Amino acid sequence: MTRSTKIHTALAVTCGAAFAAVLGLHDSQAAPPAADKPAADKLAADKPAADKALTPYVEAHTHFEAADAEGAVRAALAGLARQNAAMILFQMPPDTFDHPGHYDAEVMLAEARKHPGQIGVLGGGGTLNAMIIQAAATGDAGPAVQKKFKDRAEELLREGVIGFGEMTCEHYAGVTPYQYAPADHPLYLLLADIAAAHGVPIDLHMEAVPEDMAVPASVKVPPNPPRLHANLAAFERLLAHNPRAKIIWAHAGSDGTGFRTPELSRRLLKAHPNLFMEIKADPKAQGLNYPMADGKLKPDWLALFTEFSDRFVIGSDQHYPETADPVQRWQEAVRLFNQLPEPVRKKIGTENVARIYGKAVASSGKH
């Protein structure tokens, strides 16, 4: 059995068990500070049932308190039944080497392994992403850098990550510094090849910038730059580089430039069969082109989700443990999710994640 096969087998067993169990019972950007453990546990227990998803879904994009992996997992596990979530996937924030708070999947993997089929971990945000940002700044992406990058990516896979994320091409400053790298940077093209070879996805945070432009007036300068680099053409070159590489564009519904419209999404989804998108809806930071109005899903977004029901997943960007804030990101994502037609919900909720992450999950997701 090859190492790639072993990884897929482990993923199949882990994720398949989660879907079988759950479905048998019922049909950065900037992470907020975590609540203390008792408050977070009480919050998890007190969430109203009205927030529960009508059908199961995988929460495919969340973050966690690195200093308290156990508490983050405990809070996420409490959310499974409360939210009707089949599984929760943790990601690393995209970061740089010169930021003292950077970390990667190793801080979470040991704790996540205690809960196979319920918690999954993507990695690379604190190391692979940092290597790309560094290479873009220095101009050095030569053979030695590429070897080091490939070795680290494969190390993460051996350790048990199920994808690479959260990566970034364009990320406003928040908990982590402002970051930019071309989407078709040599290390991103290499990562696409590695991801394709191992059958794992790349989860990418990228503000939509069709041409060089001034940063939106709502974005603080500094710490962000006064101008942004065009990135959509480079993004399409990344997508076309290796059609077997599954690229998940994070945060659909959370637009920081005004250009991530349903129309742009439709064009890219039509052109690139290996492109997937995560749905995020944050009522406290709506951004531009928000998919909801007065609690209702807008018709143009509903049409997009329905037309490309096999290309979206839920990725609320929730942070665990939760804060004491009465409004959480997962709640708004569930409100949006519950307004989708049932066949669309099933695809976006579980089946698409199953297709992205493994065949055994796909089989379980049809139960």
Secondary structure, 3 states (H helix, E strand, C coil): CCHHHHHHHHHHHHHHHHHHHHHHHCCCCCCCCCCCHHHHHHHHHHCCHHHCCCCCEEEEEEEECHHHHHHHHHHHHHHHHHHCEEEEEECCCCCCCCCCCCCCCHHHHHHHCCCCCCEEECEECCCHHHHHHHHHHHCCCCHHHHHHHHHHHHHHHHHCCCCEEEEEEEECCCCCCCEECCCCCHHHHHHHHHHHHHCCCEEEEECCCCCCEECCCCCCCCCCCCEECCCHHHHHHHHHHCCCCCEEEEEECCECCCCCCHHHHHHHHHHCCCEEEEECCCCCCCCECCCEECCEECHHHHHHHHHCCCCEEECCCEEECCCCCCCCHHHHHHHHHHCCCHHHHHHHHHHHHHHHHCHHHHHHHCC
